[in-house]
Structures are given as C-alpha cells and as structure tokens.
Amino acid sequence: MSHAGDPRAVRVIDAHVHIQPWSQLKPEVKARFFGGREDGAWLESLPHAPDEMVRYLDRCGVERAVLINYPSPDLMGFDDSTNDFVAGYRDAHPDRFIACGGVHPRLTPSAAAARKAMDRICGRLRISMIKLHPPHQRFDLDGYQRGNEALAAIYEKAAEHGVPIMVHSGTSVFPGARSRLGDPMPMDDVCLDFPRTKFILAHLGRPLWGDHAFFLLRRHKNLWADASGIPPKTLLQFFPRLAEVADRVLFGTDWPSPGVKDLRSNLEAFRALPLPEELMEKILYRNAASLLGLPSAR
C-alpha cells in the first residue's frame, strides 16, 4: 500500500468520512452540502469510484477510512439501502474501507424489526459500526426509557455483535435538523443502562457541549469519542483537556461535510498540535484499531 502523500508514513485511521449515495439527498440538503465547493463534481463521482477514493486516501496519507452511512429518509433523503451501498463499497477495498451503517430508531416499527435489521447488517453485510444521528433522525438517545423499544434493541444487538455505535453529538446545519437533540448528556443514562455496548461520541459535542462530552468520557469506560468536525487548529481551545482522555479519542475529519474542504490539510493541522507523539499515535491509529479489532502493529 502506498502512502506517497505522507512523507512520514505514520499509520492513520480516519474514523469519520462521508462516502454516501449522494443521489438520494434531498435537493435542499444537497445544496447545503455541496454549495460553494469547487470539487463538487468530483465528490459526487466518488460513490461510484472506490478506486479513486483509495487514490485520494493515498495522497492524504490515510491507511483506512470509516465510511459513515445511516438512514434519514425524511430529513436527509438516505434510506435503508445505504447499508447495502456501504457494504458493497467496502468490499471493493476491504483493506482500506470500514463500513458504518445504521437502523432508524424512530421509523423502525418494533424491537423485533430492529433486531432483524441489526442481525442482517452486522451479520450478513458485516457492517463494523452503527451510526445514530439524533438531530437528523429526530429521536432522543434515552427514548428507550419512554417506550422506544426499537432503540433499546439497537443498543442491545450492537453489544451482541461486538459492533460499536457512533452517536452524533453537537449541532447540525442541515435544513430541518433538530440540534437540541445533539446534546450528549443523555449518554450518561445510555452508558449506564447498556454497559456492554461500546459507544463513540462523534464531534465531542461541538460547538456547544464540550464540557458535557469531557465529563461523559471521564465517567464511562464504554464511551469513546472522535474529534471530527472541529477545525484542528481550534481543537485544544474547544477541548483543552484532550490529553486526559486521549486513550479513548479517535482521529476523524468529517470530510467532505460543510467546512471540511480537504482531508490532508485537516490531518496536517492535527499533527501540528502540541501533543506528545505517543498520544498522537493513539489518536491517529491505535485507539481505533483496538476498538475495531484491527491490527495495531505493522
């Protein structure tokens, strides 16, 4: 595998990359996602070109990318077929892509239906991570306490299959998103009620709830986080005690979401942070490799 784009060839897993079936996006969402980008046509071609995506990862010095997908038909446009899409994309280069899919906790009609869906995507499709997005799927993370049995089944089945659940935390700029649902504090109950399930708090609660995210990471050993969607040059201002929880923080870019123009420049800016090299290696590769069961050494 080439890492010509990275002269130091340090192993990197980007735990938060969006390669999704853009053709499913609602027009107003697509306009917000791709608006103002000069590389829009190229980005729209990538869901059909896994080889080109590998070449881009090589240019950026990234060994593996977790491809984030989740159903949100009423707000974003993505339906359940995103699971088949990401599994097929992963199969084109299983040494480079890690598939992340999802089950919709509000639109799935019952616990039995949720269990069946989780068995399918974690079993037959071999999805390695589940993504839940409260602001886009319009549900409460602790809604199982108020009758959302499908959500409880998703949490339980993830533990049974040994698959971590990534939870969006923080606000969202997309039309119709319910940003109040991005407050991560309900994860305090979730982590207590589902101690066998491993969770990843995406975005560290940015831009409003960094203190909440830090508290949760210190308290719950079944909770990880990714630092995606935060400009690396401001990461330590937003989350100044990062080093104290670095054993459970993953590197991620959120590329190509709005505001994240280039994966390589994001990675270079992260490497410029004043963090010890050992912590850098954990965040850039070792933590994600351990969580996802990947090789941790060459």
C-alpha positions as a LaTeX table, in Angstrom:
\begin{tabular}{lrrr}
\hline
Residue & $x$ (\AA) & $y$ (\AA) & $z$ (\AA) \\
\hline
Met1 & 0.00 & 0.00 & 0.00 \\
Ser2 & 1.33 & 3.41 & $-0.98$ \\
His3 & 1.48 & 6.35 & 1.37 \\
Ala4 & 3.20 & 8.69 & $-1.06$ \\
Gly5 & 1.12 & 11.61 & 0.19 \\
Asp6 & 2.55 & 11.29 & 3.70 \\
Pro7 & 6.35 & 11.50 & 3.93 \\
Arg8 & 6.39 & 10.06 & 7.49 \\
Ala9 & 4.07 & 7.15 & 6.59 \\
Val10 & 2.55 & 7.13 & 10.08 \\
Arg11 & $-0.49$ & 4.88 & 10.23 \\
Val12 & $-3.75$ & 6.81 & 10.22 \\
Ile13 & $-7.38$ & 5.77 & 10.50 \\
Asp14 & $-9.89$ & 8.48 & 9.69 \\
Ala15 & $-12.86$ & 7.40 & 11.80 \\
His16 & $-15.34$ & 9.78 & 10.18 \\
Val17 & $-15.53$ & 10.09 & 6.39 \\
His18 & $-18.73$ & 10.56 & 4.39 \\
Ile19 & $-18.98$ & 8.48 & 1.23 \\
Gln20 & $-22.72$ & 8.10 & 0.77 \\
Pro21 & $-25.17$ & 7.65 & $-2.14$ \\
Trp22 & $-25.45$ & 11.38 & $-2.86$ \\
Ser23 & $-28.19$ & 10.75 & $-5.43$ \\
Gln24 & $-30.57$ & 10.13 & $-2.51$ \\
Leu25 & $-30.00$ & 13.57 & $-0.96$ \\
Lys26 & $-32.95$ & 15.94 & $-0.90$ \\
Pro27 & $-32.30$ & 18.98 & $-3.14$ \\
Glu28 & $-32.14$ & 21.48 & $-0.29$ \\
Val29 & $-29.74$ & 19.24 & 1.65 \\
Lys30 & $-27.56$ & 18.68 & $-1.40$ \\
Ala31 & $-27.36$ & 22.43 & $-1.97$ \\
Arg32 & $-26.15$ & 22.91 & 1.61 \\
Phe33 & $-23.70$ & 20.01 & 1.43 \\
Phe34 & $-22.01$ & 20.86 & $-1.86$ \\
Gly35 & $-22.65$ & 24.61 & $-2.00$ \\
Gly36 & $-19.55$ & 26.68 & $-2.72$ \\
Arg37 & $-17.26$ & 23.70 & $-3.33$ \\
Glu38 & $-15.07$ & 23.72 & $-6.43$ \\
Asp39 & $-14.64$ & 19.94 & $-6.25$ \\
Gly40 & $-18.36$ & 19.15 & $-6.16$ \\
Ala41 & $-18.46$ & 17.13 & $-9.39$ \\
Trp42 & $-15.50$ & 15.02 & $-8.27$ \\
Leu43 & $-17.08$ & 14.43 & $-4.86$ \\
Glu44 & $-20.34$ & 13.34 & $-6.49$ \\
Ser45 & $-18.40$ & 10.79 & $-8.56$ \\
Leu46 & $-16.75$ & 9.10 & $-5.57$ \\
Pro47 & $-19.70$ & 6.85 & $-4.54$ \\
His48 & $-19.23$ & 5.19 & $-7.94$ \\
Ala49 & $-15.42$ & 5.14 & $-7.85$ \\
Pro50 & $-13.90$ & 3.30 & $-4.87$ \\
Asp51 & $-10.54$ & 3.03 & $-6.69$ \\
Glu52 & $-10.39$ & 6.83 & $-6.94$ \\
Met53 & $-11.23$ & 7.11 & $-3.26$ \\
Val54 & $-8.28$ & 4.84 & $-2.44$ \\
Arg55 & $-6.01$ & 7.05 & $-4.54$ \\
Tyr56 & $-7.25$ & 10.06 & $-2.57$ \\
Leu57 & $-6.53$ & 8.32 & 0.74 \\
Asp58 & $-3.04$ & 7.55 & $-0.53$ \\
Arg59 & $-2.46$ & 11.18 & $-1.45$ \\
Cys60 & $-3.59$ & 12.20 & 2.03 \\
Gly61 & $-1.56$ & 9.57 & 3.90 \\
Val62 & $-4.57$ & 7.76 & 5.36 \\
Glu63 & $-4.47$ & 3.98 & 5.70 \\
Arg64 & $-8.16$ & 3.30 & 6.41 \\
Ala65 & $-11.37$ & 5.31 & 6.44 \\
Val66 & $-14.61$ & 4.58 & 8.27 \\
Leu67 & $-17.38$ & 5.35 & 5.76 \\
Ile68 & $-20.30$ & 6.87 & 7.67 \\
Asn69 & $-23.81$ & 5.97 & 6.46 \\
Tyr70 & $-27.19$ & 5.99 & 8.21 \\
Pro71 & $-30.85$ & 6.13 & 7.15 \\
Ser72 & $-32.60$ & 9.50 & 7.39 \\
Pro73 & $-35.25$ & 9.43 & 4.65 \\
Asp74 & $-37.45$ & 12.27 & 5.89 \\
Leu75 & $-34.68$ & 14.81 & 6.56 \\
Met76 & $-31.57$ & 13.91 & 4.54 \\
Gly77 & $-33.06$ & 11.53 & 1.98 \\
Phe78 & $-30.95$ & 8.44 & 2.74 \\
Asp79 & $-32.94$ & 5.22 & 3.11 \\
Asp80 & $-32.10$ & 1.73 & 4.38 \\
Ser81 & $-30.30$ & 0.88 & 1.13 \\
Thr82 & $-27.35$ & 2.88 & 2.43 \\
Asn83 & $-26.34$ & $-0.26$ & 4.33 \\
Asp84 & $-26.07$ & $-2.30$ & 1.14 \\
Phe85 & $-24.29$ & 0.60 & $-0.54$ \\
Val86 & $-21.56$ & 0.92 & 2.09 \\
Ala87 & $-21.09$ & $-2.86$ & 2.37 \\
Gly88 & $-20.57$ & $-3.08$ & $-1.38$ \\
Tyr89 & $-18.20$ & $-0.12$ & $-1.38$ \\
Arg90 & $-16.20$ & $-1.68$ & 1.46 \\
Asp91 & $-15.95$ & $-4.93$ & $-0.46$ \\
Ala92 & $-14.12$ & $-3.16$ & $-3.30$ \\
His93 & $-11.19$ & $-2.46$ & $-0.93$ \\
Pro94 & $-11.75$ & $-4.18$ & 2.43 \\
Asp95 & $-8.19$ & $-3.36$ & 3.50 \\
Arg96 & $-8.89$ & 0.38 & 3.18 \\
Phe97 & $-12.58$ & 0.92 & 3.95 \\
Ile98 & $-14.54$ & 0.22 & 7.14 \\
Ala99 & $-18.31$ & 0.11 & 6.70 \\
Cys100 & $-20.61$ & 2.08 & 9.00 \\
Gly101 & $-24.37$ & 1.73 & 8.58 \\
Gly102 & $-27.50$ & 2.11 & 10.63 \\
Val103 & $-31.05$ & 1.28 & 11.66 \\
His104 & $-33.52$ & 4.12 & 12.11 \\
Pro105 & $-34.68$ & 4.07 & 15.76 \\
Arg106 & $-37.83$ & 6.15 & 15.16 \\
Leu107 & $-39.04$ & 4.67 & 11.87 \\
Thr108 & $-38.36$ & 1.02 & 12.74 \\
Pro109 & $-41.77$ & $-0.24$ & 13.94 \\
Ser110 & $-40.78$ & $-2.66$ & 16.71 \\
Ala111 & $-37.99$ & $-4.20$ & 18.73 \\
Ala112 & $-38.32$ & $-7.38$ & 16.68 \\
Ala113 & $-37.87$ & $-5.45$ & 13.43 \\
Ala114 & $-34.84$ & $-3.66$ & 14.85 \\
Arg115 & $-33.26$ & $-6.94$ & 15.93 \\
Lys116 & $-33.82$ & $-8.43$ & 12.49 \\
Ala117 & $-32.30$ & $-5.39$ & 10.79 \\
Met118 & $-29.28$ & $-5.39$ & 13.11 \\
Asp119 & $-28.70$ & $-9.11$ & 12.55 \\
Arg120 & $-28.78$ & $-8.52$ & 8.81 \\
Ile121 & $-26.40$ & $-5.59$ & 8.64 \\
Cys122 & $-23.99$ & $-6.75$ & 11.35 \\
Gly123 & $-24.17$ & $-10.38$ & 10.24 \\
Arg124 & $-24.73$ & $-10.84$ & 6.52 \\
Leu125 & $-23.45$ & $-7.39$ & 5.47 \\
Arg126 & $-20.61$ & $-7.41$ & 8.06 \\
Ile127 & $-21.11$ & $-3.75$ & 8.97 \\
Ser128 & $-18.42$ & $-2.80$ & 11.50 \\
Met129 & $-20.03$ & 0.26 & 13.09 \\
Ile130 & $-23.53$ & 1.66 & 13.63 \\
Lys131 & $-24.29$ & 5.39 & 13.30 \\
Leu132 & $-27.11$ & 7.11 & 15.14 \\
His133 & $-27.85$ & 10.76 & 14.40 \\
Pro134 & $-30.46$ & 12.24 & 16.79 \\
Pro135 & $-30.74$ & 15.66 & 15.05 \\
His136 & $-31.24$ & 14.03 & 11.62 \\
Gln137 & $-33.30$ & 11.01 & 12.73 \\
Arg138 & $-35.29$ & 13.06 & 15.27 \\
Phe139 & $-35.17$ & 10.82 & 18.33 \\
Asp140 & $-33.97$ & 11.05 & 21.93 \\
Leu141 & $-30.95$ & 8.95 & 22.86 \\
Asp142 & $-32.69$ & 7.90 & 26.07 \\
Gly143 & $-36.05$ & 7.38 & 24.38 \\
Tyr144 & $-35.98$ & 3.68 & 25.33 \\
Gln145 & $-36.97$ & 4.91 & 28.81 \\
Arg146 & $-40.21$ & 6.22 & 27.29 \\
Gly147 & $-41.23$ & 3.30 & 25.10 \\
Asn148 & $-38.85$ & 3.32 & 22.12 \\
Glu149 & $-38.24$ & $-0.42$ & 22.16 \\
Ala150 & $-36.54$ & $-0.39$ & 18.76 \\
Leu151 & $-33.82$ & 1.87 & 20.14 \\
Ala152 & $-33.18$ & $-0.45$ & 23.07 \\
Ala153 & $-32.93$ & $-3.37$ & 20.64 \\
Ile154 & $-30.34$ & $-1.49$ & 18.57 \\
Tyr155 & $-28.23$ & $-0.85$ & 21.66 \\
Glu156 & $-28.53$ & $-4.47$ & 22.80 \\
Lys157 & $-27.81$ & $-6.01$ & 19.41 \\
Ala158 & $-24.72$ & $-3.87$ & 18.93 \\
Ala159 & $-23.26$ & $-5.40$ & 22.09 \\
Glu160 & $-24.25$ & $-8.88$ & 20.98 \\
His161 & $-22.46$ & $-8.43$ & 17.65 \\
Gly162 & $-19.48$ & $-6.60$ & 19.18 \\
Val163 & $-20.09$ & $-3.55$ & 16.98 \\
Pro164 & $-19.64$ & $-0.01$ & 18.37 \\
Ile165 & $-22.33$ & 2.63 & 17.97 \\
Met166 & $-21.27$ & 6.11 & 16.86 \\
Val167 & $-23.62$ & 8.82 & 18.13 \\
His168 & $-23.70$ & 12.30 & 16.63 \\
Ser169 & $-23.23$ & 14.98 & 19.28 \\
Gly170 & $-23.44$ & 18.70 & 18.66 \\
Thr171 & $-25.40$ & 20.88 & 16.30 \\
Ser172 & $-26.24$ & 20.38 & 12.62 \\
Val173 & $-26.54$ & 22.96 & 9.83 \\
Phe174 & $-28.78$ & 20.94 & 7.52 \\
Pro175 & $-32.37$ & 22.06 & 6.83 \\
Gly176 & $-34.81$ & 20.63 & 9.35 \\
Ala177 & $-32.18$ & 19.26 & 11.77 \\
Arg178 & $-33.19$ & 19.34 & 15.45 \\
Ser179 & $-29.95$ & 20.49 & 17.05 \\
Arg180 & $-31.22$ & 20.34 & 20.64 \\
Leu181 & $-31.15$ & 16.55 & 20.23 \\
Gly182 & $-27.37$ & 16.78 & 19.77 \\
Asp183 & $-26.76$ & 17.41 & 23.48 \\
Pro184 & $-24.71$ & 14.37 & 24.54 \\
Met185 & $-25.81$ & 14.33 & 28.22 \\
Pro186 & $-28.46$ & 11.60 & 27.69 \\
Met187 & $-25.47$ & 9.32 & 27.03 \\
Asp188 & $-24.95$ & 9.32 & 30.80 \\
Asp189 & $-28.05$ & 7.15 & 31.15 \\
Val190 & $-27.36$ & 5.19 & 27.96 \\
Cys191 & $-23.85$ & 4.17 & 29.02 \\
Leu192 & $-25.14$ & 3.09 & 32.43 \\
Asp193 & $-28.11$ & 1.16 & 31.07 \\
Phe194 & $-26.15$ & $-0.59$ & 28.30 \\
Pro195 & $-22.71$ & $-1.21$ & 29.86 \\
Arg196 & $-21.81$ & $-3.97$ & 27.37 \\
Thr197 & $-22.27$ & $-1.67$ & 24.38 \\
Lys198 & $-19.37$ & 0.44 & 23.14 \\
Phe199 & $-20.29$ & 3.96 & 22.07 \\
Ile200 & $-18.41$ & 6.66 & 20.16 \\
Leu201 & $-19.37$ & 10.29 & 20.72 \\
Ala202 & $-18.84$ & 11.96 & 17.35 \\
His203 & $-17.63$ & 15.58 & 17.28 \\
Leu204 & $-17.06$ & 15.93 & 21.06 \\
Gly205 & $-20.33$ & 17.86 & 21.36 \\
Arg206 & $-19.16$ & 20.74 & 19.21 \\
Pro207 & $-19.71$ & 23.68 & 19.34 \\
Leu208 & $-21.84$ & 23.90 & 22.49 \\
Trp209 & $-21.31$ & 20.84 & 24.68 \\
Gly210 & $-17.57$ & 20.18 & 25.01 \\
Asp211 & $-17.77$ & 20.18 & 28.82 \\
His212 & $-20.57$ & 17.61 & 28.68 \\
Ala213 & $-18.50$ & 15.40 & 26.38 \\
Phe214 & $-15.45$ & 15.61 & 28.66 \\
Phe215 & $-17.49$ & 14.67 & 31.73 \\
Leu216 & $-19.02$ & 11.68 & 29.95 \\
Leu217 & $-15.67$ & 10.41 & 28.66 \\
Arg218 & $-14.12$ & 10.56 & 32.11 \\
Arg219 & $-17.06$ & 8.78 & 33.71 \\
His220 & $-17.88$ & 5.97 & 31.28 \\
Lys221 & $-15.30$ & 3.42 & 30.18 \\
Asn222 & $-17.61$ & 2.12 & 27.43 \\
Leu223 & $-17.59$ & 5.55 & 25.75 \\
Trp224 & $-15.11$ & 6.75 & 23.13 \\
Ala225 & $-15.18$ & 9.93 & 21.05 \\
Asp226 & $-13.97$ & 11.20 & 17.72 \\
Ala227 & $-12.61$ & 14.71 & 17.21 \\
Ser228 & $-14.14$ & 15.16 & 13.77 \\
Gly229 & $-15.88$ & 18.29 & 12.55 \\
Ile230 & $-13.73$ & 20.59 & 14.70 \\
Pro231 & $-11.00$ & 22.65 & 12.97 \\
Pro232 & $-7.82$ & 21.08 & 14.38 \\
Lys233 & $-6.21$ & 24.46 & 15.00 \\
Thr234 & $-9.01$ & 25.26 & 17.48 \\
Leu235 & $-9.43$ & 21.75 & 18.93 \\
Leu236 & $-7.43$ & 22.37 & 22.10 \\
Gln237 & $-9.24$ & 25.66 & 22.69 \\
Phe238 & $-12.60$ & 23.91 & 22.46 \\
Phe239 & $-11.47$ & 20.76 & 24.29 \\
Pro240 & $-8.43$ & 21.77 & 26.37 \\
Arg241 & $-8.21$ & 18.57 & 28.45 \\
Leu242 & $-7.98$ & 16.27 & 25.44 \\
Ala243 & $-4.79$ & 14.63 & 26.73 \\
Glu244 & $-6.62$ & 13.37 & 29.85 \\
Val245 & $-8.97$ & 11.21 & 27.78 \\
Ala246 & $-6.68$ & 10.55 & 24.80 \\
Asp247 & $-6.82$ & 6.78 & 25.34 \\
Arg248 & $-10.41$ & 6.84 & 24.03 \\
Val249 & $-10.31$ & 9.57 & 21.38 \\
Leu250 & $-10.20$ & 8.79 & 17.65 \\
Phe251 & $-8.98$ & 10.96 & 14.81 \\
Gly252 & $-11.66$ & 11.90 & 12.31 \\
Thr253 & $-12.21$ & 14.65 & 9.77 \\
Asp254 & $-15.95$ & 14.59 & 8.87 \\
Trp255 & $-14.77$ & 15.13 & 5.27 \\
Pro256 & $-16.35$ & 16.33 & 2.99 \\
Ser257 & $-19.02$ & 17.87 & 5.21 \\
Pro258 & $-19.50$ & 21.65 & 5.05 \\
Gly259 & $-16.42$ & 23.41 & 6.38 \\
Val260 & $-14.11$ & 20.43 & 5.83 \\
Lys261 & $-12.53$ & 21.20 & 2.45 \\
Asp262 & $-9.63$ & 18.78 & 2.36 \\
Leu263 & $-8.73$ & 15.62 & 4.28 \\
Arg264 & $-4.95$ & 16.01 & 4.00 \\
Ser265 & $-4.83$ & 19.60 & 5.26 \\
Asn266 & $-7.04$ & 18.61 & 8.19 \\
Leu267 & $-4.66$ & 15.78 & 9.08 \\
Glu268 & $-1.60$ & 18.01 & 8.78 \\
Ala269 & $-3.20$ & 20.61 & 11.05 \\
Phe270 & $-3.97$ & 17.92 & 13.61 \\
Arg271 & $-0.37$ & 16.69 & 13.55 \\
Ala272 & 0.78 & 20.26 & 14.25 \\
Leu273 & $-0.98$ & 20.28 & 17.64 \\
Pro274 & 1.31 & 20.35 & 20.71 \\
Leu275 & 0.54 & 16.79 & 21.80 \\
Pro276 & 3.10 & 14.13 & 22.78 \\
Glu277 & 3.93 & 11.73 & 19.97 \\
Glu278 & 2.61 & 8.76 & 21.94 \\
Leu279 & $-0.81$ & 10.41 & 22.26 \\
Met280 & $-0.74$ & 11.33 & 18.58 \\
Glu281 & $-0.17$ & 7.69 & 17.64 \\
Lys282 & $-3.02$ & 6.56 & 19.87 \\
Ile283 & $-5.48$ & 9.07 & 18.46 \\
Leu284 & $-4.40$ & 8.69 & 14.83 \\
Tyr285 & $-4.39$ & 4.88 & 14.75 \\
Arg286 & $-4.07$ & 2.71 & 17.82 \\
Asn287 & $-7.32$ & 3.62 & 19.58 \\
Ala288 & $-9.46$ & 3.00 & 16.50 \\
Ala289 & $-7.53$ & $-0.17$ & 15.65 \\
Ser290 & $-8.18$ & $-1.54$ & 19.13 \\
Leu291 & $-11.86$ & $-0.55$ & 19.16 \\
Leu292 & $-12.49$ & $-2.03$ & 15.70 \\
Gly293 & $-10.32$ & $-5.14$ & 16.13 \\
Leu294 & $-7.74$ & $-4.15$ & 13.51 \\
Pro295 & $-4.00$ & $-4.90$ & 13.53 \\
Ser296 & $-2.21$ & $-2.50$ & 15.87 \\
Ala297 & 1.30 & $-3.05$ & 14.56 \\
Arg298 & 2.92 & $-3.46$ & 11.18 \\
\hline
\end{tabular}
